[in-house]
Amino acid sequence: MPLKRAVIVPGNGAGNIEHCNWYGWAKQRINEIPDVSCTLKNMPDPVTARESIWLPFMEKQLKCDEETVIIGHSSGAAAAMRYAETHNVFAVVLVGAYTSDLGDENERESGYFSRPWEWEKMRTNVKFIIQFGSTDDPFLPWEEQQEVADGLKTDLQKYSDRGHFQNTAFPELIDVIKRLKTNS
């Protein structure tokens, strides 16, 4: 099935996501790509970002399916990975992905990190997996980002100067979505 939709799943605590980080900027530019629409909605349970709340919302409200690229940032990347364990999606773009609760109680409460990651199921359910990571991320150790890349055999876009990807623009992401559309 061709790529028809992009869904941005933000990091936790983002507030009004239209005005947070690069989310609104990316939505506008993705909507300019012919035959691709981008969905960006404030998530329920935005601070704890519980898997038990976010994954059903991604399925029922955001309509993530075989024609969708899920763009997950931070907690949104964790949600995208867990979603991909049990759902077929066109592509997943992981931005600032990680594998543990990092010793943080809020991350532990989210539920994403209570069991092993099912890398093979994710690879089976997703046609394309692209990952953006930066070695200078102040929140995520590079080792965890590399663990995601190794487990998923991602197309890894590795940087040393992007931090946690909290800029207001993200042109490399738009290039990836255009490339995915061309390949669909």
C-alpha positions as a Markdown table, in Angstrom:
| # | Residue | x | y | z |
|---|---|---|---|---|
| 1 | Met | 0.0 | 0.0 | 0.0 |
| 2 | Pro | 1.2 | 3.5 | -0.7 |
| 3 | Leu | 2.1 | 6.1 | 1.8 |
| 4 | Lys | -0.9 | 8.4 | 2.4 |
| 5 | Arg | -0.5 | 9.7 | 5.9 |
| 6 | Ala | 2.0 | 10.9 | 8.4 |
| 7 | Val | 1.3 | 11.0 | 12.1 |
| 8 | Ile | 3.5 | 12.8 | 14.5 |
| 9 | Val | 3.6 | 11.3 | 18.0 |
| 10 | Pro | 5.3 | 13.8 | 20.3 |
| 11 | Gly | 7.4 | 13.5 | 23.4 |
| 12 | Asn | 5.7 | 13.6 | 26.7 |
| 13 | Gly | 5.1 | 17.0 | 28.4 |
| 14 | Ala | 5.0 | 18.8 | 25.1 |
| 15 | Gly | 2.0 | 21.1 | 26.0 |
| 16 | Asn | 0.3 | 22.4 | 22.9 |
| 17 | Ile | 2.2 | 20.4 | 20.3 |
| 18 | Glu | 1.4 | 22.7 | 17.4 |
| 19 | His | 3.8 | 25.2 | 19.0 |
| 20 | Cys | 6.4 | 22.7 | 20.4 |
| 21 | Asn | 9.7 | 21.8 | 18.9 |
| 22 | Trp | 9.5 | 21.1 | 15.2 |
| 23 | Tyr | 6.1 | 19.5 | 15.3 |
| 24 | Gly | 3.9 | 22.2 | 13.8 |
| 25 | Trp | 6.6 | 23.2 | 11.3 |
| 26 | Ala | 6.9 | 19.6 | 10.1 |
| 27 | Lys | 3.1 | 19.1 | 9.8 |
| 28 | Gln | 2.9 | 22.2 | 7.5 |
| 29 | Arg | 5.7 | 21.0 | 5.3 |
| 30 | Ile | 4.5 | 17.4 | 5.1 |
| 31 | Asn | 1.0 | 18.6 | 4.1 |
| 32 | Glu | 2.7 | 20.3 | 1.1 |
| 33 | Ile | 3.9 | 16.8 | -0.2 |
| 34 | Pro | 1.4 | 15.7 | -2.9 |
| 35 | Asp | -1.0 | 13.0 | -1.7 |
| 36 | Val | 0.3 | 12.9 | 1.9 |
| 37 | Ser | -1.6 | 14.4 | 4.9 |
| 38 | Cys | -0.1 | 14.9 | 8.3 |
| 39 | Thr | -1.9 | 14.5 | 11.6 |
| 40 | Leu | -0.7 | 16.2 | 14.7 |
| 41 | Lys | -3.0 | 16.1 | 17.8 |
| 42 | Asn | -2.4 | 16.8 | 21.5 |
| 43 | Met | -2.1 | 13.4 | 23.1 |
| 44 | Pro | -4.2 | 12.2 | 26.1 |
| 45 | Asp | -2.2 | 11.6 | 29.3 |
| 46 | Pro | 0.5 | 14.0 | 27.9 |
| 47 | Val | 2.9 | 13.9 | 31.0 |
| 48 | Thr | 3.1 | 10.2 | 31.8 |
| 49 | Ala | 2.4 | 9.1 | 28.2 |
| 50 | Arg | 1.1 | 5.7 | 29.3 |
| 51 | Glu | 1.3 | 3.0 | 26.7 |
| 52 | Ser | -2.2 | 1.7 | 27.8 |
| 53 | Ile | -3.6 | 5.1 | 26.7 |
| 54 | Trp | -1.4 | 6.2 | 23.8 |
| 55 | Leu | -1.5 | 3.0 | 21.8 |
| 56 | Pro | -5.3 | 2.7 | 21.6 |
| 57 | Phe | -5.3 | 6.5 | 20.8 |
| 58 | Met | -2.8 | 5.9 | 18.0 |
| 59 | Glu | -5.0 | 3.1 | 16.5 |
| 60 | Lys | -8.5 | 4.5 | 17.0 |
| 61 | Gln | -8.0 | 8.3 | 16.8 |
| 62 | Leu | -4.8 | 8.8 | 14.8 |
| 63 | Lys | -5.6 | 5.9 | 12.5 |
| 64 | Cys | -2.0 | 4.5 | 12.2 |
| 65 | Asp | -2.1 | 1.8 | 9.6 |
| 66 | Glu | -0.4 | 0.3 | 6.5 |
| 67 | Glu | -0.6 | 3.6 | 4.7 |
| 68 | Thr | 0.9 | 5.6 | 7.6 |
| 69 | Val | 4.4 | 6.7 | 8.6 |
| 70 | Ile | 4.5 | 7.2 | 12.4 |
| 71 | Ile | 7.0 | 9.9 | 13.3 |
| 72 | Gly | 7.8 | 9.4 | 17.0 |
| 73 | His | 9.9 | 11.7 | 19.1 |
| 74 | Ser | 11.3 | 10.7 | 22.5 |
| 75 | Ser | 8.3 | 9.1 | 24.4 |
| 76 | Gly | 6.6 | 9.1 | 21.0 |
| 77 | Ala | 9.4 | 7.0 | 19.6 |
| 78 | Ala | 8.9 | 4.5 | 22.4 |
| 79 | Ala | 5.1 | 4.5 | 21.6 |
| 80 | Ala | 5.8 | 4.0 | 17.9 |
| 81 | Met | 8.1 | 1.0 | 18.6 |
| 82 | Arg | 5.6 | -0.7 | 20.9 |
| 83 | Tyr | 2.8 | 0.0 | 18.4 |
| 84 | Ala | 4.9 | -1.6 | 15.6 |
| 85 | Glu | 5.2 | -4.8 | 17.7 |
| 86 | Thr | 1.5 | -5.5 | 17.1 |
| 87 | His | 0.4 | -3.4 | 14.1 |
| 88 | Asn | 1.4 | -3.2 | 10.4 |
| 89 | Val | 2.5 | 0.3 | 9.4 |
| 90 | Phe | 4.1 | 1.7 | 6.3 |
| 91 | Ala | 7.1 | 3.3 | 8.1 |
| 92 | Val | 8.4 | 4.4 | 11.4 |
| 93 | Val | 10.7 | 7.4 | 11.9 |
| 94 | Leu | 12.2 | 7.4 | 15.3 |
| 95 | Val | 13.6 | 10.6 | 16.7 |
| 96 | Gly | 15.5 | 10.4 | 20.0 |
| 97 | Ala | 14.6 | 6.7 | 20.6 |
| 98 | Tyr | 15.7 | 4.8 | 23.7 |
| 99 | Thr | 15.3 | 1.4 | 25.4 |
| 100 | Ser | 15.0 | 1.9 | 29.1 |
| 101 | Asp | 13.2 | 4.0 | 31.7 |
| 102 | Leu | 16.6 | 5.7 | 32.3 |
| 103 | Gly | 16.0 | 5.4 | 36.1 |
| 104 | Asp | 13.1 | 7.9 | 35.8 |
| 105 | Glu | 9.9 | 7.2 | 37.7 |
| 106 | Asn | 7.7 | 8.9 | 35.2 |
| 107 | Glu | 9.3 | 6.9 | 32.3 |
| 108 | Arg | 8.8 | 3.7 | 34.4 |
| 109 | Glu | 5.1 | 4.5 | 34.9 |
| 110 | Ser | 4.6 | 4.9 | 31.1 |
| 111 | Gly | 4.7 | 1.1 | 30.8 |
| 112 | Tyr | 6.9 | 0.9 | 27.7 |
| 113 | Phe | 10.0 | -0.4 | 29.5 |
| 114 | Ser | 8.5 | -3.2 | 31.6 |
| 115 | Arg | 9.4 | -6.0 | 29.1 |
| 116 | Pro | 11.9 | -6.8 | 26.4 |
| 117 | Trp | 11.6 | -5.1 | 23.0 |
| 118 | Glu | 10.4 | -7.4 | 20.2 |
| 119 | Trp | 12.7 | -6.1 | 17.5 |
| 120 | Glu | 11.9 | -8.9 | 15.0 |
| 121 | Lys | 8.1 | -8.3 | 15.3 |
| 122 | Met | 8.7 | -4.6 | 14.6 |
| 123 | Arg | 10.9 | -5.3 | 11.6 |
| 124 | Thr | 8.2 | -7.7 | 10.2 |
| 125 | Asn | 5.4 | -5.3 | 10.7 |
| 126 | Val | 7.1 | -2.2 | 9.2 |
| 127 | Lys | 8.4 | -1.7 | 5.7 |
| 128 | Phe | 10.8 | 1.2 | 6.4 |
| 129 | Ile | 12.5 | 2.2 | 9.7 |
| 130 | Ile | 14.5 | 5.4 | 9.9 |
| 131 | Gln | 16.1 | 6.7 | 13.0 |
| 132 | Phe | 17.5 | 10.1 | 14.0 |
| 133 | Gly | 19.9 | 10.2 | 16.9 |
| 134 | Ser | 22.5 | 12.5 | 18.3 |
| 135 | Thr | 25.5 | 11.7 | 20.4 |
| 136 | Asp | 25.1 | 14.9 | 22.3 |
| 137 | Asp | 21.5 | 14.2 | 23.4 |
| 138 | Pro | 21.4 | 15.5 | 27.0 |
| 139 | Phe | 18.6 | 13.0 | 28.0 |
| 140 | Leu | 19.5 | 9.8 | 26.2 |
| 141 | Pro | 22.8 | 7.9 | 26.3 |
| 142 | Trp | 24.1 | 7.1 | 22.9 |
| 143 | Glu | 24.3 | 3.4 | 23.9 |
| 144 | Glu | 20.5 | 3.2 | 24.1 |
| 145 | Gln | 20.0 | 4.9 | 20.8 |
| 146 | Gln | 22.5 | 2.5 | 19.2 |
| 147 | Glu | 20.7 | -0.4 | 20.8 |
| 148 | Val | 17.6 | 0.7 | 18.9 |
| 149 | Ala | 19.6 | 1.0 | 15.7 |
| 150 | Asp | 21.1 | -2.5 | 16.1 |
| 151 | Gly | 17.8 | -4.2 | 17.2 |
| 152 | Leu | 15.8 | -2.7 | 14.3 |
| 153 | Lys | 18.6 | -2.5 | 11.7 |
| 154 | Thr | 17.4 | 1.1 | 11.2 |
| 155 | Asp | 18.5 | 3.5 | 8.5 |
| 156 | Leu | 20.4 | 5.5 | 11.2 |
| 157 | Gln | 21.0 | 9.2 | 10.7 |
| 158 | Lys | 23.6 | 9.9 | 13.4 |
| 159 | Tyr | 24.5 | 13.4 | 14.4 |
| 160 | Ser | 26.8 | 14.9 | 17.0 |
| 161 | Asp | 25.2 | 18.3 | 17.4 |
| 162 | Arg | 21.4 | 18.0 | 17.5 |
| 163 | Gly | 20.8 | 17.3 | 21.2 |
| 164 | His | 17.3 | 15.9 | 21.7 |
| 165 | Phe | 16.0 | 17.3 | 18.4 |
| 166 | Gln | 14.1 | 20.2 | 20.0 |
| 167 | Asn | 14.7 | 22.7 | 17.2 |
| 168 | Thr | 11.9 | 24.6 | 15.6 |
| 169 | Ala | 12.7 | 23.2 | 12.1 |
| 170 | Phe | 13.8 | 19.7 | 11.0 |
| 171 | Pro | 14.4 | 19.7 | 7.2 |
| 172 | Glu | 16.1 | 16.3 | 7.3 |
| 173 | Leu | 12.8 | 14.8 | 8.4 |
| 174 | Ile | 10.9 | 16.3 | 5.5 |
| 175 | Asp | 13.6 | 14.9 | 3.1 |
| 176 | Val | 13.0 | 11.4 | 4.6 |
| 177 | Ile | 9.2 | 11.7 | 4.2 |
| 178 | Lys | 9.6 | 12.8 | 0.6 |
| 179 | Arg | 11.9 | 9.8 | 0.0 |
| 180 | Leu | 9.4 | 7.4 | 1.6 |
| 181 | Lys | 6.6 | 8.8 | -0.6 |
| 182 | Thr | 8.7 | 8.2 | -3.7 |
| 183 | Asn | 9.4 | 4.6 | -2.6 |
| 184 | Ser | 5.7 | 3.9 | -1.9 |
